[in-house]
Amino acid sequence: MSDPTGTPRPDDPQREAGAATTPAGATGPATGATDPTAAPTGTGAPDPAASPATNAPDAAAPAVVPHAGLRYGVLRIAMLVTVGGLLYLVGMRGWLLLFTAVLVSAVLSFFVFMRQREAAARNLEAAIEARRHHGHEAAGNDAPAA
């Protein structure tokens, strides 16, 4: 049931069931946008009117993770200790234990800690760029006037 303008009334059973209605004589698809109190459809599509910064993170400038290098180093050491402990439990001892634990943990951490390694590399790169930028500013201020 709708009023003469085609807007569904609040007591309309079609509205309650979620069915969209169109005004009489309308030829387009029913959108349900005629009711300002209707809940959003929740399609999950990004709002084109929103700024690009809110739609998706900038792929060219990933976020810097605090202490990423420290985290990566601790994870690598934990991997080495874990692999060494497992090899010790299976009976490996001495230099063979140490060599095999280092080799296996290095190969495993290459694949397992890929995201942590990349975050640490981004932090290192950002720190180098900040020092270069800071160094250029300091050099510009200390340069003798000609």
PLY file of the C-alpha trace (Angstrom):
ply
format ascii 1.0
element vertex 146
property float x
property float y
property float z
element edge 145
property int vertex1
property int vertex2
end_header
0.00 0.00 0.00
1.32 3.42 -0.85
0.12 6.95 -0.74
-0.76 8.82 -3.98
2.91 9.80 -4.53
4.00 6.17 -4.56
5.88 6.33 -1.25
5.25 3.19 0.83
3.46 3.73 4.10
5.03 2.47 7.37
2.25 -0.10 7.81
2.71 -1.51 4.29
3.28 -5.31 4.46
5.49 -5.16 1.36
7.74 -2.61 3.08
8.02 -4.76 6.18
8.94 -7.79 4.10
11.72 -5.81 2.46
10.07 -5.61 -0.96
10.70 -2.41 -2.86
7.85 -0.54 -4.45
7.78 1.89 -7.34
5.41 4.77 -7.86
2.56 4.10 -10.23
3.67 4.54 -13.82
7.41 4.36 -13.03
9.47 2.37 -15.49
12.82 2.09 -13.67
13.91 -0.61 -11.22
12.67 -0.40 -7.66
15.38 0.97 -5.40
13.55 1.61 -2.16
15.23 5.02 -2.00
11.89 6.81 -1.72
11.72 6.07 2.01
14.20 8.26 3.93
13.86 6.08 7.03
14.85 2.90 5.21
18.02 1.21 6.39
21.01 1.18 4.02
21.35 -1.90 1.86
24.90 -2.66 3.01
26.28 -3.71 -0.35
29.83 -3.29 0.89
30.79 -1.16 -2.10
32.98 1.84 -1.27
31.30 5.20 -1.29
32.46 7.05 -4.44
31.83 10.39 -2.71
34.21 9.49 0.13
37.79 10.60 -0.10
40.29 8.10 -1.55
42.11 7.93 1.79
39.05 6.41 3.44
38.30 3.88 0.69
41.61 2.02 0.56
45.10 2.40 1.96
47.64 3.92 -0.37
49.50 0.98 -1.91
52.50 3.15 -2.77
53.10 4.17 0.87
52.50 1.25 3.26
52.26 2.06 6.94
55.37 1.95 9.09
55.03 -0.64 11.86
56.71 0.32 15.13
59.53 -2.01 16.23
59.17 -4.20 13.15
62.89 -4.93 13.02
62.97 -5.95 16.67
59.91 -8.16 16.21
61.45 -9.82 13.15
64.72 -10.46 14.98
62.97 -11.98 17.99
60.87 -14.21 15.74
63.99 -15.41 13.90
65.73 -16.25 17.19
62.60 -18.03 18.44
62.50 -20.05 15.21
66.18 -20.99 15.63
65.65 -22.09 19.24
62.51 -24.05 18.34
64.14 -25.87 15.42
67.24 -26.53 17.53
65.10 -27.94 20.33
63.23 -30.22 17.96
66.48 -31.46 16.41
67.89 -32.06 19.89
64.83 -34.14 20.77
65.37 -36.37 17.73
68.95 -37.01 18.83
71.08 -34.52 16.91
74.04 -33.09 18.86
77.10 -30.86 18.45
78.06 -28.89 15.38
75.64 -30.83 13.22
72.77 -29.66 15.46
73.87 -26.03 15.27
74.49 -26.05 11.51
71.22 -27.84 10.70
69.17 -25.62 13.06
70.57 -22.44 11.47
69.99 -23.73 7.95
66.44 -25.06 8.55
65.33 -22.02 10.58
66.66 -19.65 7.90
64.71 -21.44 5.16
61.54 -21.63 7.28
61.70 -18.00 8.38
62.15 -16.87 4.77
58.66 -18.18 4.01
56.94 -17.94 7.40
58.03 -14.41 8.37
57.71 -12.75 4.96
55.34 -9.99 6.13
57.46 -9.22 9.20
60.62 -9.05 7.08
58.97 -6.67 4.61
57.70 -4.45 7.44
61.20 -4.31 8.92
62.63 -3.42 5.50
60.05 -0.62 5.10
60.96 0.76 8.52
64.65 0.67 7.68
64.03 2.39 4.36
61.89 5.07 6.05
64.60 5.66 8.65
67.26 6.04 5.95
65.08 8.48 4.01
64.38 10.48 7.18
68.12 10.72 7.92
68.86 11.81 4.36
66.11 14.41 4.51
67.26 15.59 7.93
70.86 15.63 6.77
70.00 17.84 3.78
68.15 20.28 6.02
71.04 20.42 8.50
73.58 20.88 5.70
71.52 23.72 4.25
71.44 25.56 7.58
75.16 25.20 8.31
76.38 26.17 4.86
78.38 29.41 4.84
76.77 32.34 3.09
78.53 33.28 -0.15
0 1
1 2
2 3
3 4
4 5
5 6
6 7
7 8
8 9
9 10
10 11
11 12
12 13
13 14
14 15
15 16
16 17
17 18
18 19
19 20
20 21
21 22
22 23
23 24
24 25
25 26
26 27
27 28
28 29
29 30
30 31
31 32
32 33
33 34
34 35
35 36
36 37
37 38
38 39
39 40
40 41
41 42
42 43
43 44
44 45
45 46
46 47
47 48
48 49
49 50
50 51
51 52
52 53
53 54
54 55
55 56
56 57
57 58
58 59
59 60
60 61
61 62
62 63
63 64
64 65
65 66
66 67
67 68
68 69
69 70
70 71
71 72
72 73
73 74
74 75
75 76
76 77
77 78
78 79
79 80
80 81
81 82
82 83
83 84
84 85
85 86
86 87
87 88
88 89
89 90
90 91
91 92
92 93
93 94
94 95
95 96
96 97
97 98
98 99
99 100
100 101
101 102
102 103
103 104
104 105
105 106
106 107
107 108
108 109
109 110
110 111
111 112
112 113
113 114
114 115
115 116
116 117
117 118
118 119
119 120
120 121
121 122
122 123
123 124
124 125
125 126
126 127
127 128
128 129
129 130
130 131
131 132
132 133
133 134
134 135
135 136
136 137
137 138
138 139
139 140
140 141
141 142
142 143
143 144
144 145
